[in-house]
Amino acid sequence: MWKQRINICSVIWIISDIERVQGEKIQAKLLEESIKAFRAGTCTDIAMVITKSDKMNIKEYRRERKNKNYSVGNEHDAILERNQDVKNKKAVYLKKKLTEKLPPDSEVINKPKLIYTVSAREFWNPEHLSKEETEIPELREYLRTIYLKEKQKLVKDYMAEIWSMHRLAKNFGSMPQHEDQVFQKSGVKELILKDIDSLEKPLEKCFDDIQKPLRESVEDARKNYWNTVNKLLTVRKIHSSSF
């Protein structure tokens, strides 16, 4: 179901929380399908959004962190360090996959930022991170940029369609008349006259066939009229002489 939906998306975000972002197979599958949608031309932007980036077990993180050159002073520093490390690793992975599958001049490959680590809880109830450090404002600006980009594309498509129709109408109205065109003015007139000439004889025969019985009927009516008049006159003369 989601594979069908992903093919109609203009912007695709691969979302996962901070605890499952490492090694999650579904991310690889989503990225693969996202790249297919991008290559098909429907999708114009791909990004990864990592949520719940404030979740941190400071003791466990200190024990497992690889950078031992300096210690992490507090949870704030630990969260930022861990988030930046995750962003770096995922950005390398994402850019590598995009570079393998897409043309080198693709806009998505050259984006300054592909990964966002966000925390809604810290944004609304700050405890360890400032609002800017939650990356929610940055994500909002990213959304605004996408929205404006889509609107601009829509307007450009409309204007291109209108301009094409205008050009078509203008060119049609000023289309030069070539001598070899059938629909040249003189050619059309000659063609009509030729067709009329070819129809003249069949039409004359048709009218003759119609007029012949009409003429015969008129002659018969005249004869019958005079015969009737003569009979009436003869009868009147007979009656007059009897008196």
C-alpha positions in Angstrom: 0.0 0.0 0.0 2.7 2.5 1.0 4.6 1.7 -2.2 1.7 2.9 -4.3 1.3 6.0 -2.2 5.0 6.9 -2.3 4.9 7.2 -6.1 2.6 10.2 -5.9 4.5 12.1 -3.3 6.4 15.3 -4.4 8.5 15.3 -1.1 9.5 12.2 0.8 10.6 12.1 4.4 12.1 9.0 5.9 11.2 9.2 9.6 12.6 7.2 12.5 13.1 7.8 16.2 16.6 8.2 17.6 16.7 4.7 19.3 15.9 2.8 16.1 17.7 4.9 13.5 20.8 2.7 13.5 20.5 -0.4 11.3 16.8 -0.3 10.7 16.0 -2.2 7.5 12.8 -0.4 6.7 14.8 2.8 6.2 16.9 1.2 3.5 13.7 0.0 1.8 12.0 3.4 2.1 15.1 5.1 0.7 15.2 2.7 -2.3 11.6 3.4 -3.1 12.1 7.1 -2.6 14.9 7.1 -5.1 12.7 5.3 -7.6 10.0 7.9 -7.2 12.6 10.7 -7.6 13.9 9.1 -10.8 10.4 8.8 -12.1 10.0 12.6 -11.8 7.2 12.8 -9.3 9.4 13.3 -6.2 11.6 16.4 -6.0 13.0 16.2 -2.5 14.2 13.6 -0.1 15.2 14.0 3.6 15.5 12.0 6.8 13.9 13.2 10.0 15.0 11.6 13.2 12.5 12.2 16.1 12.8 12.1 19.9 16.3 13.3 19.7 16.2 14.4 23.3 16.1 10.8 24.6 19.3 10.1 26.4 20.7 7.8 29.1 23.7 9.9 30.1 25.5 7.2 32.0 25.1 4.6 29.2 26.2 7.1 26.6 29.3 8.1 28.5 30.2 4.4 28.8 29.7 3.6 25.1 30.8 6.8 23.4 33.8 6.3 21.2 35.4 9.8 21.6 37.3 9.5 24.9 39.6 12.4 24.3 37.3 14.7 26.4 34.5 14.0 28.7 30.8 15.1 28.3 29.9 17.6 31.0 26.2 17.4 31.0 23.1 15.9 29.3 22.8 18.9 27.0 26.2 18.5 25.6 25.7 14.7 25.3 22.5 15.1 23.4 24.0 17.5 20.9 27.1 15.4 20.4 25.1 12.2 19.9 22.7 13.9 17.5 25.6 15.4 15.5 27.3 12.0 15.3 24.1 10.4 14.0 23.5 13.1 11.5 27.0 12.8 10.1 26.8 9.0 9.7 23.3 9.1 8.2 24.2 12.0 5.9 27.2 10.0 4.5 25.0 6.9 4.0 22.2 8.9 2.4 24.4 10.9 0.1 26.2 7.7 -1.0 22.9 6.0 -2.0 21.7 9.1 -3.8 24.9 9.5 -5.7 24.9 5.9 -6.8 21.3 6.1 -8.2 20.9 9.7 -9.3 22.6 12.0 -11.8 25.4 14.0 -10.2 23.7 17.3 -10.9 20.5 16.3 -9.0 19.4 19.0 -6.7 18.8 16.6 -3.8 22.4 15.4 -3.8 23.7 19.0 -3.5 21.4 20.0 -0.7 23.2 21.5 2.3 21.3 19.4 4.7 19.7 15.9 4.4 19.2 14.9 8.0 17.2 16.6 10.8 17.2 15.5 14.4 14.2 17.0 16.1 12.6 17.0 19.5 9.0 18.1 19.9 9.0 17.6 23.7 12.0 19.9 24.2 10.6 22.4 21.8 7.4 22.8 23.9 8.9 22.1 27.3 12.6 23.0 27.2 14.7 21.2 29.8 18.0 20.4 28.1 17.8 22.0 24.6 16.9 25.4 23.3 14.2 25.8 20.7 16.8 26.3 18.0 18.7 23.1 19.1 15.5 21.0 18.7 15.7 21.9 15.0 11.9 22.4 14.9 12.3 26.0 13.7 14.7 24.8 11.0 12.3 22.1 9.9 9.5 24.6 9.8 11.6 26.8 7.5 12.4 23.8 5.4 8.6 23.1 5.1 8.0 26.7 4.1 10.7 26.5 1.4 9.1 23.3 0.0 5.7 24.9 0.1 6.8 28.0 -1.8 8.8 25.8 -4.3 5.7 23.7 -5.0 3.5 26.9 -5.5 6.1 28.4 -7.8 6.3 25.3 -9.9 2.5 25.2 -10.1 2.4 28.8 -11.2 5.1 28.2 -13.8 3.2 25.2 -15.2 0.0 27.3 -15.5 1.9 30.1 -17.1 3.7 27.8 -19.5 0.3 26.3 -20.5 -1.3 29.7 -21.0 1.8 30.9 -23.0 1.6 27.8 -25.2 -2.0 28.4 -25.9 -1.3 32.0 -26.7 1.5 31.1 -29.0 -0.6 28.5 -30.7 -3.5 30.9 -31.3 -1.1 33.7 -32.5 0.7 31.3 -34.9 -2.5 29.9 -36.2 -3.9 33.4 -36.9 -0.7 34.5 -38.8 0.0 31.1 -40.5 1.6 31.8 -43.9 -0.3 30.4 -46.9 1.9 28.0 -48.9 1.1 27.4 -52.5 1.2 23.6 -52.1 -1.4 23.7 -49.3 -4.8 22.3 -50.1 -6.5 24.9 -47.9 -5.0 27.9 -49.6 -7.7 30.4 -50.5 -7.5 30.0 -54.3 -7.1 26.2 -53.9 -10.3 26.0 -51.8 -12.3 28.0 -54.3 -11.1 25.8 -57.2 -11.9 22.7 -55.3 -15.4 23.9 -54.5 -16.1 24.9 -58.1 -14.8 21.6 -59.4 -17.1 19.7 -57.0 -20.0 21.9 -58.1 -19.3 21.2 -61.8 -19.2 17.5 -61.1 -22.5 17.7 -59.4 -24.2 19.8 -62.1 -25.2 16.9 -64.4 -26.5 14.6 -61.7 -28.5 17.4 -60.3 -30.0 18.4 -63.7 -31.1 14.8 -64.2 -32.6 14.7 -60.7 -34.6 17.9 -61.3 -35.7 16.6 -64.7 -37.0 13.4 -63.1 -38.9 15.6 -60.6 -40.2 18.1 -63.1 -41.5 15.6 -65.7 -44.3 14.1 -63.6 -45.1 17.6 -62.4 -45.5 18.9 -65.9 -47.6 15.9 -67.0 -49.8 16.4 -64.0 -50.3 20.1 -64.8 -51.2 19.2 -68.5 -53.7 16.5 -67.3 -55.2 19.0 -64.9 -55.7 21.6 -67.7 -57.3 19.0 -70.0 -59.6 17.8 -67.3 -60.5 21.4 -66.5 -61.4 22.3 -70.1 -63.3 19.0 -70.5 -65.3 19.7 -67.4 -66.1 23.3 -68.5 -67.2 22.2 -72.0 -69.5 19.6 -70.5 -71.1 22.1 -68.2 -71.6 24.6 -71.1 -73.1 21.9 -73.3 -75.6 20.9 -70.6 -76.6 24.5 -70.0 -77.3 25.0 -73.8 -79.5 21.9 -73.9 -81.6 23.1 -71.0 -81.9 26.6 -72.5 -83.2 25.3 -75.9 -85.9 23.1 -74.3 -87.7 26.2 -73.0 
